[in-house]
Amino acid sequence: MDNKLNIDKEQLGMRRKRTESSVTIAPESKEEQERTFPEGDKLFEKPKRKLTTKELPKSFRVSLETHTAISTLATIEDMKIYEVINMLIEEKVASLPSPKQKLVKNAVKQVLELKRNRE
């Protein structure tokens, strides 16, 4: 059973030489910006005790859905509602570009300085 077939590879569609593959160019990688908020540079000072109504003078209106979401987050995280709002604001400010972060930080610092000067 020594059958040797003489088959022309070109007739079968097989190539003798393969073409060289194209050169792949990796895209230039940009430096990733690390947008973290240092712990010492927080916008909000965490109170050492539960704040009273006098110490929380500002109020704002939100939809029922937003209030429910904030309340649920507060329950899940075992936090007060104002702590959840502070946390959300901190995260939002941390995601802003640097110039906008500075604007927000400076505005908060001014209010804190005014508050300290009154006391």
C-alpha positions in Angstrom: 0.0 0.0 0.0 2.6 2.4 -1.1 0.4 4.9 -2.9 2.1 8.2 -3.5 0.0 10.7 -5.2 1.5 13.5 -7.1 -0.8 16.4 -6.4 0.0 19.9 -7.4 -0.5 22.1 -4.4 -1.2 25.2 -6.5 -4.1 23.4 -8.1 -5.6 22.7 -4.6 -5.3 26.4 -3.7 -2.5 25.9 -1.2 0.2 28.6 -1.1 3.9 27.8 -1.2 5.0 31.0 0.5 2.9 32.9 2.9 2.9 36.7 2.9 4.4 38.5 5.8 2.0 39.8 8.4 1.7 43.5 8.7 3.6 45.3 11.5 1.3 46.1 14.4 1.9 49.5 16.1 0.8 49.8 19.7 -1.1 53.0 20.4 0.8 55.5 22.6 -0.3 55.2 26.1 -1.1 58.3 28.1 -0.4 58.8 31.7 -3.4 57.9 33.8 -4.5 60.7 36.1 -5.0 59.5 39.6 -7.9 61.4 41.0 -7.9 60.7 44.7 -8.9 62.8 47.6 -6.3 62.9 50.3 -7.9 62.1 53.7 -6.5 65.2 55.3 -8.0 67.4 52.6 -11.6 66.4 53.0 -14.3 69.0 52.3 -16.4 68.0 55.2 -15.2 67.6 58.8 -16.7 64.4 60.3 -18.5 65.5 63.4 -17.4 63.8 66.7 -21.0 63.6 67.9 -24.5 63.6 66.4 -25.3 67.1 64.9 -28.4 68.9 66.1 -30.9 70.9 64.0 -29.1 74.2 64.9 -25.9 72.8 63.6 -27.6 71.8 60.3 -29.2 75.1 59.3 -29.6 74.5 55.6 -32.3 72.4 54.0 -33.1 71.6 50.4 -36.0 69.9 48.7 -35.5 66.7 46.8 -37.9 64.4 45.1 -39.4 61.5 47.0 -37.4 59.0 44.9 -34.1 60.8 45.7 -35.0 61.0 49.4 -35.9 57.3 49.4 -32.6 56.4 47.7 -30.6 58.5 50.2 -32.5 57.1 53.2 -31.9 53.5 51.9 -28.2 54.2 51.4 -28.0 55.6 54.9 -29.7 52.5 56.3 -27.6 50.1 54.3 -24.3 51.9 55.2 -25.4 52.5 58.8 -24.9 56.2 58.4 -26.9 59.4 59.0 -28.6 61.0 56.0 -26.2 64.0 56.1 -23.3 61.6 56.1 -24.5 59.9 53.0 -25.0 63.3 51.3 -21.5 64.3 52.3 -20.1 61.0 51.0 -21.9 61.5 47.6 -20.6 65.1 47.3 -17.1 64.0 48.2 -17.2 61.4 45.4 -18.6 63.9 42.9 -16.0 66.5 43.7 -13.2 63.9 43.5 -14.4 63.0 39.9 -14.2 66.7 38.7 -11.3 68.1 36.8 -8.7 69.8 39.0 -9.7 73.4 38.3 -13.3 72.7 39.3 -12.2 70.8 42.4 -10.2 73.8 43.5 -13.3 76.1 43.1 -15.4 73.8 45.2 -12.7 73.4 47.9 -12.0 77.1 48.1 -15.8 77.9 48.5 -16.1 75.3 51.3 -13.0 76.6 53.0 -14.3 80.2 52.9 -17.6 79.1 54.6 -15.7 77.1 57.2 -13.5 80.2 58.0 -16.5 82.4 58.3 -18.1 79.9 60.6 -15.0 79.7 62.8 -14.7 83.5 62.9 -18.3 83.9 64.2 -17.6 81.4 67.0 
